Amino acid sequence: MIFTFAPESTVTPSFLPEAEAVVAKGGGKLRYVQLTLSDEEQERRIGDPSRAAHGKLISLELLRELRPMFKAADAAMPAPLVTID
Protein backbone atom coordinates (compact mmCIF):
# COMPACT_ATOMS: atom_id res chain seq x y z
CA MET A 1 0.00 0.00 0.00
CA ILE A 2 1.21 3.51 -0.78
CA PHE A 3 -0.14 6.60 0.88
CA THR A 4 1.12 10.15 0.89
CA PHE A 5 1.68 12.26 3.96
CA ALA A 6 2.81 15.85 4.24
CA PRO A 7 4.08 16.64 7.73
CA GLU A 8 2.69 19.85 9.17
CA SER A 9 1.58 21.24 12.51
CA THR A 10 -2.06 20.08 12.42
CA VAL A 11 -1.05 16.41 12.30
CA THR A 12 -0.85 14.89 15.77
CA PRO A 13 2.51 13.51 16.95
CA SER A 14 0.87 10.10 17.39
CA PHE A 15 -0.12 9.78 13.71
CA LEU A 16 3.03 8.04 12.45
CA PRO A 17 3.44 5.63 15.39
CA GLU A 18 -0.25 4.70 15.09
CA ALA A 19 0.07 4.19 11.33
CA GLU A 20 3.18 2.05 11.85
CA ALA A 21 1.32 -0.07 14.43
CA VAL A 22 -1.64 -0.66 12.11
CA VAL A 23 0.63 -1.65 9.24
CA ALA A 24 2.76 -3.89 11.49
CA LYS A 25 -0.37 -5.61 12.80
CA GLY A 26 -1.08 -6.63 9.21
CA GLY A 27 2.47 -7.92 8.77
CA GLY A 28 3.83 -4.90 6.95
CA LYS A 29 6.33 -2.17 7.56
CA LEU A 30 6.29 1.52 6.64
CA ARG A 31 9.03 2.73 4.33
CA TYR A 32 9.53 6.48 4.22
CA VAL A 33 10.26 8.32 0.98
CA GLN A 34 10.97 12.04 1.08
CA LEU A 35 10.18 14.27 -1.87
CA THR A 36 12.22 17.47 -1.92
CA LEU A 37 11.99 20.70 -3.86
CA SER A 38 14.22 23.76 -3.69
CA ASP A 39 12.75 26.93 -2.21
CA GLU A 40 13.32 28.66 -5.53
CA GLU A 41 11.39 26.06 -7.52
CA GLN A 42 8.59 25.98 -4.96
CA GLU A 43 8.25 29.76 -5.22
CA ARG A 44 8.24 29.54 -9.01
CA ARG A 45 5.37 27.03 -8.92
CA ILE A 46 3.28 28.58 -6.13
CA GLY A 47 1.11 30.77 -8.36
CA ASP A 48 0.35 28.11 -10.98
CA PRO A 49 -3.39 28.05 -11.78
CA SER A 50 -3.54 24.28 -11.29
CA ARG A 51 -2.74 24.79 -7.60
CA ALA A 52 -5.77 27.05 -7.14
CA ALA A 53 -7.95 24.55 -9.00
CA HIS A 54 -7.07 21.92 -6.37
CA GLY A 55 -7.42 24.22 -3.35
CA LYS A 56 -3.68 24.32 -2.67
CA LEU A 57 -1.66 27.18 -1.23
CA ILE A 58 -1.12 29.89 -3.86
CA SER A 59 0.16 32.83 -1.79
CA LEU A 60 3.91 33.42 -2.04
CA GLU A 61 3.76 35.66 1.03
CA LEU A 62 2.01 32.97 3.09
CA LEU A 63 4.38 30.29 1.81
CA ARG A 64 7.36 32.32 3.00
CA GLU A 65 5.68 32.88 6.36
CA LEU A 66 4.92 29.16 6.82
CA ARG A 67 8.19 27.78 5.44
CA PRO A 68 10.01 27.60 8.82
CA MET A 69 7.12 25.56 10.22
CA PHE A 70 7.22 23.23 7.20
CA LYS A 71 10.99 22.74 7.56
CA ALA A 72 10.64 21.98 11.29
CA ALA A 73 7.94 19.40 10.53
CA ASP A 74 10.16 17.79 7.89
CA ALA A 75 13.06 17.61 10.36
CA ALA A 76 10.86 15.74 12.86
CA MET A 77 10.05 12.98 10.37
CA PRO A 78 11.71 9.55 10.56
CA ALA A 79 14.73 9.14 8.30
CA PRO A 80 13.66 8.35 4.75
CA LEU A 81 14.72 5.17 3.01
CA VAL A 82 14.87 7.17 -0.24
CA THR A 83 14.96 10.89 -1.03
CA ILE A 84 13.76 12.12 -4.43
CA ASP A 85 14.48 15.64 -5.63
C-alpha positions in Angstrom: 0.0 0.0 0.0 1.2 3.5 -0.8 -0.1 6.6 0.9 1.1 10.2 0.9 1.7 12.3 4.0 2.8 15.8 4.2 4.1 16.6 7.7 2.7 19.8 9.2 1.6 21.2 12.5 -2.1 20.1 12.4 -1.0 16.4 12.3 -0.8 14.9 15.8 2.5 13.5 17.0 0.9 10.1 17.4 -0.1 9.8 13.7 3.0 8.0 12.4 3.4 5.6 15.4 -0.3 4.7 15.1 0.1 4.2 11.3 3.2 2.1 11.9 1.3 -0.1 14.4 -1.6 -0.7 12.1 0.6 -1.6 9.2 2.8 -3.9 11.5 -0.4 -5.6 12.8 -1.1 -6.6 9.2 2.5 -7.9 8.8 3.8 -4.9 6.9 6.3 -2.2 7.6 6.3 1.5 6.6 9.0 2.7 4.3 9.5 6.5 4.2 10.3 8.3 1.0 11.0 12.0 1.1 10.2 14.3 -1.9 12.2 17.5 -1.9 12.0 20.7 -3.9 14.2 23.8 -3.7 12.7 26.9 -2.2 13.3 28.7 -5.5 11.4 26.1 -7.5 8.6 26.0 -5.0 8.3 29.8 -5.2 8.2 29.5 -9.0 5.4 27.0 -8.9 3.3 28.6 -6.1 1.1 30.8 -8.4 0.4 28.1 -11.0 -3.4 28.1 -11.8 -3.5 24.3 -11.3 -2.7 24.8 -7.6 -5.8 27.0 -7.1 -8.0 24.5 -9.0 -7.1 21.9 -6.4 -7.4 24.2 -3.3 -3.7 24.3 -2.7 -1.7 27.2 -1.2 -1.1 29.9 -3.9 0.2 32.8 -1.8 3.9 33.4 -2.0 3.8 35.7 1.0 2.0 33.0 3.1 4.4 30.3 1.8 7.4 32.3 3.0 5.7 32.9 6.4 4.9 29.2 6.8 8.2 27.8 5.4 10.0 27.6 8.8 7.1 25.6 10.2 7.2 23.2 7.2 11.0 22.7 7.6 10.6 22.0 11.3 7.9 19.4 10.5 10.2 17.8 7.9 13.1 17.6 10.4 10.9 15.7 12.9 10.0 13.0 10.4 11.7 9.6 10.6 14.7 9.1 8.3 13.7 8.4 4.8 14.7 5.2 3.0 14.9 7.2 -0.2 15.0 10.9 -1.0 13.8 12.1 -4.4 14.5 15.6 -5.6 
